[in-house]
């Protein structure tokens, strides 16, 4: 296969690229700074794009098999200290997603030999803030900021379906890997014996091991009957309090130091909802389609990640 990945230099994109080229597939990663994309495996190359249009790369869609649209600015920024959601920051977050989707649509429309499938990234935030109700793909969208962002993100590539291209939407939870993302930040307080409950601790975290993230994406790419939304999260979401206890147990550290929610809201503003709110998401569509998780439970996932 020939695969184009927008946002391919990010955490999920790199893991997917490694997997694809390992099976002999060709991967093209779209990047605004291709010269800075280092360490790509043989079989992958970085291609310049402006993050907004199909200019300079759109012709590559002609004859490609798959486009995976992962592009989007990090919700909490790229540094160790999370960024607050100012209006300017919100515009960057939204524009980076919507413009990338429009560029994908333009490239597919211009292609004579169109891709077989477009995989569109989204997140479990689509469902809005929930309590302990189990959420499947049939659940309606929420009405908060993150939910509306996900709705717009998903809709940005909807037009490819009218062109006869199959589209799978991946509503991803928290992908766990030692290479970056949330896990290094989650385990840091425990390393220093200061891990504990965040806010109420009753907010659900929907998570999955990065190996399952990549495997699920490959499954959706290759399964010709797979279309529409899929929750990419492990079958057993946990509350933040339960999640923290598992981290502490695996690292042999206490889970004891609570951080009041109002302090996090003072520090992070509206963006604190990423940590203090959640959804109990179930991957019903994925499992019904026949996908099997390698790490269905958090204990096994963290034993593999934190004990290796």
Buried (B, 14 or more C-beta within 10 A) or exposed (E): BBBBBBBBBBBBBBBBBBBBBEEEBBBBBBBEEBEEBEEBEEBBEBBEBEBBBBEEBBEBBBEBBBBBBBBBBBBBBEEEEBBBBEEEBBEBBBBBBBBBBBBBBBBBBEBEEBBBBBBBBBBBBBBBBBEEEEBBBEBEBBEBBBBBBBBBBBBBBBBBEEBEBBBBBBBBBBBBBEEBBBBBEBBEBBEEEEBBBBBBBEBBBBBBBBBBBBBBBBBBBEBEEBBEBBBBBBBBBBBBBBBBBBBBBBBEBBBEBBBEBEEBBEEBBBBBBBBBBBBBBBBBBBBEBEBEBEBBBBEBBBBBBBEE
